[in-house]
Amino acid sequence: MENQYFNLSDYVEQMALLLDLAIKDEYRDEVVANFERIRAIAQLVDSFPLPEDVEVAPVFEP
């Protein structure tokens, strides 16, 4: 499902209410900006196709 319109400012406000998290007005713009960065990174990761036979590793070993 692709959603072309997603208002991050509204999302931050709604999640703050849901989590009972007070975000001061002077920090709100930067919180929204960080979520914009997160969305850009997530879109990059999500756009990478994975083969159907890929399985999750049970243990991460660097």
PDB file with SEQRES, HELIX, SHEET and CRYST1 records, atoms N, CA, C and O in Angstrom:
SEQRES   1 A   62  MET GLU ASN GLN TYR PHE ASN LEU SER ASP TYR VAL GLU          
SEQRES   2 A   62  GLN MET ALA LEU LEU LEU ASP LEU ALA ILE LYS ASP GLU          
SEQRES   3 A   62  TYR ARG ASP GLU VAL VAL ALA ASN PHE GLU ARG ILE ARG          
SEQRES   4 A   62  ALA ILE ALA GLN LEU VAL ASP SER PHE PRO LEU PRO GLU          
SEQRES   5 A   62  ASP VAL GLU VAL ALA PRO VAL PHE GLU PRO                      
HELIX    1 AA1 LEU A    8  LEU A   19  1                                  12    
HELIX    2 AA2 ASP A   25  ASP A   46  1                                  22    
CRYST1    1.000    1.000    1.000  90.00  90.00  90.00 P 1           1          
ATOM      1  N   MET A   1       0.853  -1.187   0.000  1.00  0.00           N  
ATOM      2  CA  MET A   1       0.000   0.000   0.000  1.00  0.00           C  
ATOM      3  C   MET A   1       0.889   1.236   0.000  1.00  0.00           C  
ATOM      4  O   MET A   1       1.781   1.377   0.836  1.00  0.00           O  
ATOM      5  N   GLU A   2       0.636   2.108  -0.928  1.00  0.00           N  
ATOM      6  CA  GLU A   2       1.419   3.328  -1.034  1.00  0.00           C  
ATOM      7  C   GLU A   2       0.560   4.524  -0.658  1.00  0.00           C  
ATOM      8  O   GLU A   2      -0.547   4.691  -1.169  1.00  0.00           O  
ATOM      9  N   ASN A   3       1.073   5.346   0.231  1.00  0.00           N  
ATOM     10  CA  ASN A   3       0.359   6.545   0.651  1.00  0.00           C  
ATOM     11  C   ASN A   3       1.216   7.743   0.257  1.00  0.00           C  
ATOM     12  O   ASN A   3       2.254   7.991   0.870  1.00  0.00           O  
ATOM     13  N   GLN A   4       0.790   8.481  -0.753  1.00  0.00           N  
ATOM     14  CA  GLN A   4       1.562   9.622  -1.239  1.00  0.00           C  
ATOM     15  C   GLN A   4       1.499  10.798  -0.272  1.00  0.00           C  
ATOM     16  O   GLN A   4       2.435  11.594  -0.200  1.00  0.00           O  
ATOM     17  N   TYR A   5       0.393  10.912   0.476  1.00  0.00           N  
ATOM     18  CA  TYR A   5       0.241  12.036   1.396  1.00  0.00           C  
ATOM     19  C   TYR A   5       0.250  11.516   2.820  1.00  0.00           C  
ATOM     20  O   TYR A   5      -0.621  10.743   3.221  1.00  0.00           O  
ATOM     21  N   PHE A   6       1.232  11.944   3.566  1.00  0.00           N  
ATOM     22  CA  PHE A   6       1.323  11.577   4.969  1.00  0.00           C  
ATOM     23  C   PHE A   6       1.896  12.772   5.698  1.00  0.00           C  
ATOM     24  O   PHE A   6       3.060  13.118   5.494  1.00  0.00           O  
ATOM     25  N   ASN A   7       1.111  13.406   6.536  1.00  0.00           N  
ATOM     26  CA  ASN A   7       1.535  14.610   7.238  1.00  0.00           C  
ATOM     27  C   ASN A   7       2.309  14.220   8.499  1.00  0.00           C  
ATOM     28  O   ASN A   7       1.728  13.771   9.487  1.00  0.00           O  
ATOM     29  N   LEU A   8       3.613  14.400   8.444  1.00  0.00           N  
ATOM     30  CA  LEU A   8       4.452  14.007   9.579  1.00  0.00           C  
ATOM     31  C   LEU A   8       4.220  14.872  10.806  1.00  0.00           C  
ATOM     32  O   LEU A   8       4.351  14.395  11.933  1.00  0.00           O  
ATOM     33  N   SER A   9       3.885  16.114  10.604  1.00  0.00           N  
ATOM     34  CA  SER A   9       3.608  16.994  11.741  1.00  0.00           C  
ATOM     35  C   SER A   9       2.393  16.483  12.520  1.00  0.00           C  
ATOM     36  O   SER A   9       2.404  16.446  13.751  1.00  0.00           O  
ATOM     37  N   ASP A  10       1.356  16.094  11.793  1.00  0.00           N  
ATOM     38  CA  ASP A  10       0.169  15.521  12.442  1.00  0.00           C  
ATOM     39  C   ASP A  10       0.505  14.206  13.131  1.00  0.00           C  
ATOM     40  O   ASP A  10       0.029  13.933  14.232  1.00  0.00           O  
ATOM     41  N   TYR A  11       1.330  13.394  12.474  1.00  0.00           N  
ATOM     42  CA  TYR A  11       1.736  12.108  13.046  1.00  0.00           C  
ATOM     43  C   TYR A  11       2.465  12.316  14.374  1.00  0.00           C  
ATOM     44  O   TYR A  11       2.160  11.650  15.363  1.00  0.00           O  
ATOM     45  N   VAL A  12       3.422  13.236  14.395  1.00  0.00           N  
ATOM     46  CA  VAL A  12       4.174  13.505  15.630  1.00  0.00           C  
ATOM     47  C   VAL A  12       3.227  13.967  16.733  1.00  0.00           C  
ATOM     48  O   VAL A  12       3.338  13.529  17.879  1.00  0.00           O  
ATOM     49  N   GLU A  13       2.313  14.836  16.390  1.00  0.00           N  
ATOM     50  CA  GLU A  13       1.362  15.331  17.391  1.00  0.00           C  
ATOM     51  C   GLU A  13       0.476  14.202  17.920  1.00  0.00           C  
ATOM     52  O   GLU A  13       0.255  14.101  19.126  1.00  0.00           O  
ATOM     53  N   GLN A  14      -0.031  13.355  17.020  1.00  0.00           N  
ATOM     54  CA  GLN A  14      -0.910  12.257  17.436  1.00  0.00           C  
ATOM     55  C   GLN A  14      -0.163  11.221  18.272  1.00  0.00           C  
ATOM     56  O   GLN A  14      -0.693  10.726  19.267  1.00  0.00           O  
ATOM     57  N   MET A  15       1.063  10.893  17.872  1.00  0.00           N  
ATOM     58  CA  MET A  15       1.837   9.915  18.638  1.00  0.00           C  
ATOM     59  C   MET A  15       2.244  10.468  20.005  1.00  0.00           C  
ATOM     60  O   MET A  15       2.306   9.723  20.983  1.00  0.00           O  
ATOM     61  N   ALA A  16       2.518  11.752  20.073  1.00  0.00           N  
ATOM     62  CA  ALA A  16       2.835  12.369  21.362  1.00  0.00           C  
ATOM     63  C   ALA A  16       1.636  12.265  22.303  1.00  0.00           C  
ATOM     64  O   ALA A  16       1.794  11.991  23.492  1.00  0.00           O  
ATOM     65  N   LEU A  17       0.452  12.484  21.768  1.00  0.00           N  
ATOM     66  CA  LEU A  17      -0.762  12.340  22.587  1.00  0.00           C  
ATOM     67  C   LEU A  17      -0.960  10.889  23.015  1.00  0.00           C  
ATOM     68  O   LEU A  17      -1.276  10.609  24.171  1.00  0.00           O  
ATOM     69  N   LEU A  18      -0.774   9.979  22.077  1.00  0.00           N  
ATOM     70  CA  LEU A  18      -0.976   8.562  22.368  1.00  0.00           C  
ATOM     71  C   LEU A  18      -0.003   8.061  23.434  1.00  0.00           C  
ATOM     72  O   LEU A  18      -0.370   7.267  24.300  1.00  0.00           O  
ATOM     73  N   LEU A  19       1.238   8.535  23.359  1.00  0.00           N  
ATOM     74  CA  LEU A  19       2.270   8.100  24.299  1.00  0.00           C  
ATOM     75  C   LEU A  19       2.339   8.963  25.557  1.00  0.00           C  
ATOM     76  O   LEU A  19       3.151   8.714  26.449  1.00  0.00           O  
ATOM     77  N   ASP A  20       1.485   9.971  25.619  1.00  0.00           N  
ATOM     78  CA  ASP A  20       1.491  10.931  26.730  1.00  0.00           C  
ATOM     79  C   ASP A  20       2.893  11.537  26.873  1.00  0.00           C  
ATOM     80  O   ASP A  20       3.465  11.591  27.962  1.00  0.00           O  
ATOM     81  N   LEU A  21       3.420  11.989  25.734  1.00  0.00           N  
ATOM     82  CA  LEU A  21       4.756  12.541  25.662  1.00  0.00           C  
ATOM     83  C   LEU A  21       4.658  14.030  25.342  1.00  0.00           C  
ATOM     84  O   LEU A  21       4.152  14.416  24.288  1.00  0.00           O  
ATOM     85  N   ALA A  22       5.135  14.841  26.241  1.00  0.00           N  
ATOM     86  CA  ALA A  22       5.090  16.289  26.028  1.00  0.00           C  
ATOM     87  C   ALA A  22       6.299  16.708  25.192  1.00  0.00           C  
ATOM     88  O   ALA A  22       7.442  16.497  25.597  1.00  0.00           O  
ATOM     89  N   ILE A  23       6.043  17.296  24.035  1.00  0.00           N  
ATOM     90  CA  ILE A  23       7.116  17.818  23.186  1.00  0.00           C  
ATOM     91  C   ILE A  23       7.009  19.336  23.231  1.00  0.00           C  
ATOM     92  O   ILE A  23       6.003  19.911  22.817  1.00  0.00           O  
ATOM     93  N   LYS A  24       8.039  19.964  23.729  1.00  0.00           N  
ATOM     94  CA  LYS A  24       8.017  21.422  23.818  1.00  0.00           C  
ATOM     95  C   LYS A  24       7.970  22.031  22.425  1.00  0.00           C  
ATOM     96  O   LYS A  24       8.519  21.477  21.472  1.00  0.00           O  
ATOM     97  N   ASP A  25       7.309  23.172  22.319  1.00  0.00           N  
ATOM     98  CA  ASP A  25       7.151  23.841  21.028  1.00  0.00           C  
ATOM     99  C   ASP A  25       8.484  24.123  20.339  1.00  0.00           C  
ATOM    100  O   ASP A  25       8.582  24.034  19.115  1.00  0.00           O  
ATOM    101  N   GLU A  26       9.507  24.463  21.118  1.00  0.00           N  
ATOM    102  CA  GLU A  26      10.797  24.792  20.507  1.00  0.00           C  
ATOM    103  C   GLU A  26      11.495  23.558  19.916  1.00  0.00           C  
ATOM    104  O   GLU A  26      12.436  23.705  19.136  1.00  0.00           O  
ATOM    105  N   TYR A  27      11.050  22.346  20.273  1.00  0.00           N  
ATOM    106  CA  TYR A  27      11.649  21.117  19.754  1.00  0.00           C  
ATOM    107  C   TYR A  27      10.811  20.452  18.665  1.00  0.00           C  
ATOM    108  O   TYR A  27      11.305  19.586  17.942  1.00  0.00           O  
ATOM    109  N   ARG A  28       9.560  20.848  18.546  1.00  0.00           N  
ATOM    110  CA  ARG A  28       8.631  20.159  17.641  1.00  0.00           C  
ATOM    111  C   ARG A  28       9.116  20.144  16.191  1.00  0.00           C  
ATOM    112  O   ARG A  28       9.034  19.105  15.534  1.00  0.00           O  
ATOM    113  N   ASP A  29       9.617  21.260  15.678  1.00  0.00           N  
ATOM    114  CA  ASP A  29      10.075  21.310  14.284  1.00  0.00           C  
ATOM    115  C   ASP A  29      11.231  20.350  14.035  1.00  0.00           C  
ATOM    116  O   ASP A  29      11.299  19.719  12.981  1.00  0.00           O  
ATOM    117  N   GLU A  30      12.134  20.237  14.995  1.00  0.00           N  
ATOM    118  CA  GLU A  30      13.266  19.316  14.840  1.00  0.00           C  
ATOM    119  C   GLU A  30      12.834  17.856  14.947  1.00  0.00           C  
ATOM    120  O   GLU A  30      13.402  16.992  14.279  1.00  0.00           O  
ATOM    121  N   VAL A  31      11.844  17.578  15.775  1.00  0.00           N  
ATOM    122  CA  VAL A  31      11.311  16.213  15.867  1.00  0.00           C  
ATOM    123  C   VAL A  31      10.695  15.823  14.527  1.00  0.00           C  
ATOM    124  O   VAL A  31      10.926  14.718  14.038  1.00  0.00           O  
ATOM    125  N   VAL A  32       9.919  16.716  13.937  1.00  0.00           N  
ATOM    126  CA  VAL A  32       9.318  16.457  12.624  1.00  0.00           C  
ATOM    127  C   VAL A  32      10.414  16.286  11.573  1.00  0.00           C  
ATOM    128  O   VAL A  32      10.315  15.400  10.724  1.00  0.00           O  
ATOM    129  N   ALA A  33      11.449  17.112  11.615  1.00  0.00           N  
ATOM    130  CA  ALA A  33      12.556  17.007  10.654  1.00  0.00           C  
ATOM    131  C   ALA A  33      13.252  15.651  10.785  1.00  0.00           C  
ATOM    132  O   ALA A  33      13.637  15.052   9.781  1.00  0.00           O  
ATOM    133  N   ASN A  34      13.414  15.170  12.012  1.00  0.00           N  
ATOM    134  CA  ASN A  34      14.033  13.850  12.202  1.00  0.00           C  
ATOM    135  C   ASN A  34      13.150  12.744  11.641  1.00  0.00           C  
ATOM    136  O   ASN A  34      13.664  11.776  11.080  1.00  0.00           O  
ATOM    137  N   PHE A  35      11.843  12.866  11.779  1.00  0.00           N  
ATOM    138  CA  PHE A  35      10.949  11.870  11.193  1.00  0.00           C  
ATOM    139  C   PHE A  35      10.986  11.931   9.665  1.00  0.00           C  
ATOM    140  O   PHE A  35      10.802  10.905   9.010  1.00  0.00           O  
ATOM    141  N   GLU A  36      11.215  13.096   9.093  1.00  0.00           N  
ATOM    142  CA  GLU A  36      11.388  13.197   7.642  1.00  0.00           C  
ATOM    143  C   GLU A  36      12.647  12.444   7.212  1.00  0.00           C  
ATOM    144  O   GLU A  36      12.644  11.762   6.187  1.00  0.00           O  
ATOM    145  N   ARG A  37      13.716  12.564   7.988  1.00  0.00           N  
ATOM    146  CA  ARG A  37      14.951  11.818   7.690  1.00  0.00           C  
ATOM    147  C   ARG A  37      14.719  10.315   7.824  1.00  0.00           C  
ATOM    148  O   ARG A  37      15.176   9.536   6.987  1.00  0.00           O  
ATOM    149  N   ILE A  38      14.014   9.913   8.866  1.00  0.00           N  
ATOM    150  CA  ILE A  38      13.702   8.503   9.076  1.00  0.00           C  
ATOM    151  C   ILE A  38      12.893   7.959   7.905  1.00  0.00           C  
ATOM    152  O   ILE A  38      13.150   6.850   7.435  1.00  0.00           O  
ATOM    153  N   ARG A  39      11.921   8.728   7.433  1.00  0.00           N  
ATOM    154  CA  ARG A  39      11.100   8.293   6.305  1.00  0.00           C  
ATOM    155  C   ARG A  39      11.950   8.122   5.045  1.00  0.00           C  
ATOM    156  O   ARG A  39      11.769   7.156   4.304  1.00  0.00           O  
ATOM    157  N   ALA A  40      12.867   9.044   4.800  1.00  0.00           N  
ATOM    158  CA  ALA A  40      13.733   8.944   3.620  1.00  0.00           C  
ATOM    159  C   ALA A  40      14.597   7.691   3.688  1.00  0.00           C  
ATOM    160  O   ALA A  40      14.765   6.998   2.684  1.00  0.00           O  
ATOM    161  N   ILE A  41      15.146   7.396   4.863  1.00  0.00           N  
ATOM    162  CA  ILE A  41      15.971   6.196   5.024  1.00  0.00           C  
ATOM    163  C   ILE A  41      15.119   4.942   4.867  1.00  0.00           C  
ATOM    164  O   ILE A  41      15.538   3.989   4.211  1.00  0.00           O  
ATOM    165  N   ALA A  42      13.944   4.933   5.454  1.00  0.00           N  
ATOM    166  CA  ALA A  42      13.052   3.772   5.359  1.00  0.00           C  
ATOM    167  C   ALA A  42      12.623   3.516   3.921  1.00  0.00           C  
ATOM    168  O   ALA A  42      12.522   2.362   3.504  1.00  0.00           O  
ATOM    169  N   GLN A  43      12.369   4.576   3.158  1.00  0.00           N  
ATOM    170  CA  GLN A  43      11.991   4.397   1.760  1.00  0.00           C  
ATOM    171  C   GLN A  43      13.136   3.781   0.963  1.00  0.00           C  
ATOM    172  O   GLN A  43      12.906   2.947   0.087  1.00  0.00           O  
ATOM    173  N   LEU A  44      14.360   4.185   1.263  1.00  0.00           N  
ATOM    174  CA  LEU A  44      15.524   3.606   0.592  1.00  0.00           C  
ATOM    175  C   LEU A  44      15.641   2.115   0.907  1.00  0.00           C  
ATOM    176  O   LEU A  44      15.836   1.301   0.005  1.00  0.00           O  
ATOM    177  N   VAL A  45      15.522   1.764   2.176  1.00  0.00           N  
ATOM    178  CA  VAL A  45      15.606   0.357   2.582  1.00  0.00           C  
ATOM    179  C   VAL A  45      14.449  -0.441   1.979  1.00  0.00           C  
ATOM    180  O   VAL A  45      14.644  -1.554   1.490  1.00  0.00           O  
ATOM    181  N   ASP A  46      13.263   0.124   2.016  1.00  0.00           N  
ATOM    182  CA  ASP A  46      12.075  -0.570   1.524  1.00  0.00           C  
ATOM    183  C   ASP A  46      12.102  -0.758   0.003  1.00  0.00           C  
ATOM    184  O   ASP A  46      11.465  -1.676  -0.513  1.00  0.00           O  
ATOM    185  N   SER A  47      12.817   0.082  -0.703  1.00  0.00           N  
ATOM    186  CA  SER A  47      12.840  -0.013  -2.167  1.00  0.00           C  
ATOM    187  C   SER A  47      13.796  -1.103  -2.661  1.00  0.00           C  
ATOM    188  O   SER A  47      13.792  -1.429  -3.849  1.00  0.00           O  
ATOM    189  N   PHE A  48      14.610  -1.667  -1.775  1.00  0.00           N  
ATOM    190  CA  PHE A  48      15.558  -2.708  -2.156  1.00  0.00           C  
ATOM    191  C   PHE A  48      14.827  -4.046  -2.242  1.00  0.00           C  
ATOM    192  O   PHE A  48      14.316  -4.533  -1.233  1.00  0.00           O  
ATOM    193  N   PRO A  49      14.770  -4.648  -3.428  1.00  0.00           N  
ATOM    194  CA  PRO A  49      14.031  -5.915  -3.567  1.00  0.00           C  
ATOM    195  C   PRO A  49      14.792  -7.085  -2.944  1.00  0.00           C  
ATOM    196  O   PRO A  49      16.012  -7.187  -3.072  1.00  0.00           O  
ATOM    197  N   LEU A  50      14.062  -7.949  -2.280  1.00  0.00           N  
ATOM    198  CA  LEU A  50      14.645  -9.146  -1.692  1.00  0.00           C  
ATOM    199  C   LEU A  50      14.088 -10.369  -2.409  1.00  0.00           C  
ATOM    200  O   LEU A  50      12.900 -10.419  -2.729  1.00  0.00           O  
ATOM    201  N   PRO A  51      14.936 -11.346  -2.659  1.00  0.00           N  
ATOM    202  CA  PRO A  51      14.439 -12.583  -3.268  1.00  0.00           C  
ATOM    203  C   PRO A  51      13.476 -13.301  -2.328  1.00  0.00           C  
ATOM    204  O   PRO A  51      13.545 -13.130  -1.111  1.00  0.00           O  
ATOM    205  N   GLU A  52      12.589 -14.094  -2.888  1.00  0.00           N  
ATOM    206  CA  GLU A  52      11.587 -14.808  -2.089  1.00  0.00           C  
ATOM    207  C   GLU A  52      12.203 -15.839  -1.144  1.00  0.00           C  
ATOM    208  O   GLU A  52      11.609 -16.161  -0.114  1.00  0.00           O  
ATOM    209  N   ASP A  53      13.388 -16.362  -1.479  1.00  0.00           N  
ATOM    210  CA  ASP A  53      13.977 -17.432  -0.680  1.00  0.00           C  
ATOM    211  C   ASP A  53      14.873 -16.927   0.459  1.00  0.00           C  
ATOM    212  O   ASP A  53      15.529 -17.733   1.118  1.00  0.00           O  
ATOM    213  N   VAL A  54      14.913 -15.635   0.700  1.00  0.00           N  
ATOM    214  CA  VAL A  54      15.721 -15.077   1.786  1.00  0.00           C  
ATOM    215  C   VAL A  54      15.023 -15.352   3.117  1.00  0.00           C  
ATOM    216  O   VAL A  54      13.819 -15.139   3.265  1.00  0.00           O  
ATOM    217  N   GLU A  55      15.818 -15.833   4.085  1.00  0.00           N  
ATOM    218  CA  GLU A  55      15.277 -16.116   5.413  1.00  0.00           C  
ATOM    219  C   GLU A  55      15.965 -15.231   6.448  1.00  0.00           C  
ATOM    220  O   GLU A  55      17.110 -14.818   6.263  1.00  0.00           O  
ATOM    221  N   VAL A  56      15.274 -14.951   7.508  1.00  0.00           N  
ATOM    222  CA  VAL A  56      15.815 -14.131   8.592  1.00  0.00           C  
ATOM    223  C   VAL A  56      16.866 -14.932   9.347  1.00  0.00           C  
ATOM    224  O   VAL A  56      16.659 -16.111   9.631  1.00  0.00           O  
ATOM    225  N   ALA A  57      17.975 -14.313   9.669  1.00  0.00           N  
ATOM    226  CA  ALA A  57      19.016 -14.988  10.445  1.00  0.00           C  
ATOM    227  C   ALA A  57      18.581 -15.068  11.895  1.00  0.00           C  
ATOM    228  O   ALA A  57      18.123 -14.069  12.449  1.00  0.00           O  
ATOM    229  N   PRO A  58      18.711 -16.229  12.527  1.00  0.00           N  
ATOM    230  CA  PRO A  58      18.289 -16.347  13.921  1.00  0.00           C  
ATOM    231  C   PRO A  58      19.175 -15.576  14.883  1.00  0.00           C  
ATOM    232  O   PRO A  58      18.725 -15.167  15.953  1.00  0.00           O  
ATOM    233  N   VAL A  59      20.452 -15.371  14.504  1.00  0.00           N  
ATOM    234  CA  VAL A  59      21.402 -14.656  15.347  1.00  0.00           C  
ATOM    235  C   VAL A  59      22.219 -13.725  14.475  1.00  0.00           C  
ATOM    236  O   VAL A  59      22.681 -14.113  13.402  1.00  0.00           O  
ATOM    237  N   PHE A  60      22.398 -12.498  14.935  1.00  0.00           N  
ATOM    238  CA  PHE A  60      23.233 -11.551  14.205  1.00  0.00           C  
ATOM    239  C   PHE A  60      24.680 -11.763  14.601  1.00  0.00           C  
ATOM    240  O   PHE A  60      25.025 -11.715  15.782  1.00  0.00           O  
ATOM    241  N   GLU A  61      25.528 -12.001  13.601  1.00  0.00           N  
ATOM    242  CA  GLU A  61      26.958 -12.166  13.850  1.00  0.00           C  
ATOM    243  C   GLU A  61      27.702 -11.231  12.916  1.00  0.00           C  
ATOM    244  O   GLU A  61      27.740 -11.475  11.710  1.00  0.00           O  
ATOM    245  N   PRO A  62      28.300 -10.158  13.445  1.00  0.00           N  
ATOM    246  CA  PRO A  62      29.022  -9.211  12.574  1.00  0.00           C  
ATOM    247  C   PRO A  62      30.280  -9.814  11.974  1.00  0.00           C  
ATOM    248  O   PRO A  62      30.989  -9.143  11.224  1.00  0.00           O  
TER     249      PRO A  62                                                      
END                                                                             
